[in-house]
């Protein structure tokens, strides 16, 4: 089975313009992501709408493809990129361009989801721990996931799910394993073409979570479990904190 990694990268981020080109101790942010994942994938491309990012990727020896400025999601950008540069790979992995500390083991975990022939889409989750505390669990910017016994997603929500009846909120982590969604996706090639043609769904609009469109339309999302934390960088302040780990 062949896997291709595609890293969507926009220049015009509202909270952090030019984020993919942010300097991280001598390397672009997008370069650190690229170098973290290229060792375990057959091919890796950055899909961008900006010539500056395209040129920067080529400057460090990476591969990039230009895509439309009008995409509403990274999934749509991945599909256009794969339509241009795909070579018959079985699975496309959509890798977040603002998580420079992504681990190769996490890429391998999402690849392993496709050892099951029935896997259409895959993603990653990480268990919340007691050390994370209730505030992290309550954070609406950190979507939660509930799974079935086959490690497939039942639902994603910005709310805390499930509700633990008969216990105080601040003790919920003592009574259930809650899962945090790690925003990396992988799709079989034929499924990617299908889901990008779907209209927005009511659940997706309500929660502002794209993956709910797929669930609401009957697609199955296999889940790999990681214990490794990722560090997403959304703002310049996030970058300053992240630099301490290099």
PyMOL commands that set and color helices and strands:
alter all, ss='L'
color gray80, all
select helices_A, chain A and resi 19-21+29-40+51-59+74-85+104-115+133-138+169-174+189-195+202-207+211-216+236-245
alter helices_A, ss='H'
color red, helices_A
select strands_A, chain A and resi 3-9+43-48+64-66+91-94+121-127+144-147+153-157+179-188+221-226
alter strands_A, ss='S'
color yellow, strands_A
deselect
rebuild
show_as cartoon
